[in-house]
């Protein structure tokens, strides 16, 4: 796993739920991929399990 934070240009612009609603349908898959990459990166840094609750 790399130590570099993933590039998340769409996710970086999301601050409120309304911001997600403004994302065009054609970019929703990219946003989902960015969320996934950021979550995997964060868990790899803090330890634990992604599904642990």
Backbone as JSON, one array per atom type, in Angstrom:
{
  "sequence": "XXXXXXXXXXXXXXXXXXXXXXXXXXXXXXXXXXXXXXXXXXXXXXXXXXXXX",
  "N": [[0.86, -1.18, 0.0], [0.49, 2.23, -0.68], [1.97, 5.28, 0.61], [0.98, 7.63, -0.2], [-1.59, 10.04, -0.26], [-4.7, 9.49, -1.8], [-5.72, 10.96, -4.94], [-8.39, 13.11, -4.87], [-10.33, 14.94, -6.26], [-13.12, 15.53, -6.69], [-14.34, 14.67, -4.28], [-13.06, 16.36, -2.5], [-14.44, 18.71, -2.82], [-16.84, 18.35, -1.59], [-18.82, 19.29, 1.02], [-21.25, 19.44, 2.27], [-24.42, 17.68, 2.34], [-25.96, 18.69, 0.21], [-24.04, 19.33, -1.66], [-23.32, 16.88, -2.75], [-25.62, 16.27, -4.12], [-25.42, 18.02, -6.21], [-23.54, 16.98, -7.9], [-22.98, 15.89, -11.15], [-24.73, 13.2, -12.8], [-23.06, 11.69, -14.46], [-20.64, 11.8, -13.16], [-20.86, 10.49, -10.78], [-19.92, 7.86, -10.37], [-17.16, 8.28, -10.36], [-16.97, 9.86, -8.05], [-17.8, 8.0, -6.12], [-15.71, 6.15, -6.37], [-13.61, 7.73, -5.46], [-14.37, 8.18, -2.79], [-14.21, 5.57, -1.83], [-11.43, 5.04, -2.23], [-10.33, 6.97, -0.51], [-11.33, 6.14, 1.97], [-10.12, 3.6, 2.23], [-7.44, 4.38, 2.25], [-7.42, 5.94, 4.63], [-8.08, 4.02, 6.61], [-5.9, 2.34, 6.32], [-3.93, 3.89, 7.41], [-4.72, 4.33, 10.07], [-5.19, 1.87, 11.11], [-6.99, -1.12, 12.05], [-10.21, -2.33, 10.97], [-12.06, -1.96, 8.02], [-14.78, -2.58, 8.07], [-15.32, -2.7, 10.76], [-17.16, -1.89, 13.64]],
  "CA": [[0.0, 0.0, 0.0], [1.27, 3.46, -0.81], [1.8, 6.3, 1.65], [0.43, 8.84, -0.82], [-3.04, 10.22, -0.18], [-5.27, 9.42, -3.16], [-6.23, 12.18, -5.55], [-9.85, 13.1, -4.72], [-10.8, 16.3, -6.57], [-14.57, 15.69, -6.47], [-14.6, 14.52, -2.85], [-12.55, 17.55, -1.82], [-15.42, 19.79, -2.96], [-18.06, 17.98, -0.87], [-18.85, 19.72, 2.42], [-22.61, 19.28, 2.75], [-25.2, 16.77, 1.48], [-26.4, 19.37, -1.01], [-22.94, 19.28, -2.62], [-23.41, 15.58, -3.44], [-26.75, 16.35, -5.05], [-25.02, 18.85, -7.35], [-22.62, 16.24, -8.76], [-23.68, 15.33, -12.31], [-24.83, 11.74, -12.82], [-21.92, 11.1, -15.15], [-19.47, 11.84, -12.29], [-21.14, 9.8, -9.52], [-19.02, 6.71, -10.22], [-15.86, 8.82, -9.96], [-17.09, 10.26, -6.65], [-17.82, 6.76, -5.33], [-14.35, 5.61, -6.39], [-12.79, 8.59, -4.61], [-14.76, 7.89, -1.4], [-13.63, 4.26, -1.52], [-9.98, 5.18, -2.12], [-10.02, 7.75, 0.68], [-11.61, 5.3, 3.14], [-9.07, 2.58, 2.3], [-6.23, 5.09, 2.67], [-7.56, 6.32, 6.04], [-8.01, 2.81, 7.44], [-4.53, 1.83, 6.27], [-3.12, 4.75, 8.27], [-5.13, 4.26, 11.47], [-5.31, 0.48, 11.54], [-8.36, -1.58, 12.25], [-10.89, -2.99, 9.85], [-13.01, -1.05, 7.39], [-16.14, -2.94, 8.46], [-15.46, -2.76, 12.22], [-18.04, -0.83, 14.11]],
  "C": [[0.89, 1.23, 0.0], [1.0, 4.42, 0.35], [1.19, 7.58, 1.11], [-1.08, 8.88, -0.7], [-3.59, 10.19, -1.6], [-5.76, 10.78, -3.64], [-7.75, 12.13, -5.54], [-10.44, 14.48, -5.02], [-12.3, 16.51, -6.36], [-14.89, 15.65, -4.98], [-14.15, 15.75, -2.07], [-13.53, 18.72, -1.87], [-16.72, 19.52, -2.19], [-17.93, 18.4, 0.59], [-20.21, 19.47, 3.06], [-23.35, 18.3, 1.84], [-25.65, 17.42, 0.17], [-25.31, 19.36, -2.09], [-22.95, 17.97, -3.4], [-24.52, 15.64, -4.48], [-26.41, 17.16, -6.3], [-24.07, 18.12, -8.31], [-23.4, 15.64, -9.92], [-23.66, 13.8, -12.29], [-23.61, 11.08, -13.44], [-20.64, 11.09, -14.3], [-19.69, 11.09, -10.97], [-20.23, 8.59, -9.31], [-17.64, 7.17, -9.79], [-15.89, 9.22, -8.49], [-17.07, 9.03, -5.75], [-16.43, 6.14, -5.26], [-13.42, 6.41, -5.48], [-13.1, 8.35, -3.13], [-14.12, 6.58, -0.97], [-12.12, 4.37, -1.32], [-9.59, 5.92, -0.85], [-10.26, 6.93, 1.95], [-10.52, 4.24, 3.31], [-7.76, 3.21, 2.77], [-6.29, 5.41, 4.17], [-7.43, 5.11, 6.96], [-6.6, 2.25, 7.44], [-3.6, 2.64, 7.16], [-3.45, 4.57, 9.74], [-5.18, 2.84, 11.99], [-6.77, 0.12, 11.74], [-8.91, -2.21, 10.99], [-11.96, -2.05, 9.33], [-14.44, -1.33, 7.84], [-16.36, -2.98, 9.97], [-16.34, -1.63, 12.7], [-18.15, -0.89, 15.57]]
}
